[in-house]
Amino acid sequence: MKQAIMLHGTGGSESDYFWFADTKEFLESEGYDVWWPLLPSTNAPNLSESREFLKNNMPEVNENTVIIAHSSACPLILSILQGNEATVGQVVLVAGYYESISDESTSMLPESGFDWELIKSKSKVFMFINSDNDPWKCTDDQARAAAKELGASLIVNFGEGHMGSSSFNQPYREFSLLKKLLKVED
């Protein structure tokens, strides 16, 4: 069975989070079972609480699993993969950060850093999508080193900000580029 896991960033919701609803509908039309939870402490997430929540609730992953993460969920999912035995099919990281961008961002970064070689072995495909003008500094520069470490593609969406932000009036209800990049074949 094909499955997708979608993880929102800070301030997210499980019912109306920018392009997630449209992407969920697309994936379900392609035969995916989609898990889109509300992560704990969404307005002030921290790594240990979020990891514990995923450990206790996330469906078992395998090579038929696609994981999509946005913003603060990007370092979270890399941390989860680092500690997981299973390998997934595809990981798409949108507007994420992998080094500190503010005092709040450090709460989602592992204290010991990322074990890039181990993480690299946990997915067949990694893709990074970042903008050149993200207002929270989750720019393509932020993703460049992480993408290089994982041998991943980095797609720069010029002038697209955070690709979903209430604070910066970016409704981003549809993400057609993401749908084109998702592995949906049988």
C-alpha positions, 0 to 999 in steps of 0.5 A: 500500500502506498502511503504519504505522511505530511508534517506541517510547520510551526503554527500548522493545523491538520485541517487548513494548512496552505497547500496541504489539503490540495496535496492530500486530495491529489495523493489520495486520487493517486491511491495513497493513504495519507496521514496528516496529523496535528503536531503537538505544541504547534505554535512553539514546537520542540524536538523531543515532544514532536519526536515522541508524538511521531514515535507513538503515532506515526504509521510504520514506514517503508519503501512505499512511503512518501514524506512531505515536511514544511518548515520546522517539520523538516529538521524533525523528519530528518531527526526521525529518519536518523533514528528509524530502522526503515527506509522510505521511498521519497522525502520532500522538504519544503522551506526547511532549515537545517542550521539555527535561524533564530532562538526558536529554531534551535528547539527543532534541531538535534543537539548532536547535529545530523548524521548525514550518512545515516540519514542518506541511507533512510530514503531512496530520494531526497528533495529540497524546495526552498525560496531565495527570499524566505522571510524566516531565513529558510532560504536556498542557502539554508538548504544547500549544505544539507542537500549536498550532504544527502546527494539530494536535489535542491529546487529554488523557487524564486520569489516564493517566500515561505511557500505558505505563510499567514504572517506574510499573506502567502495563501499558497493553496496549491503547490503544482510543482510539488505534485509534479515532483512526487513519486506517484507511480506504482 
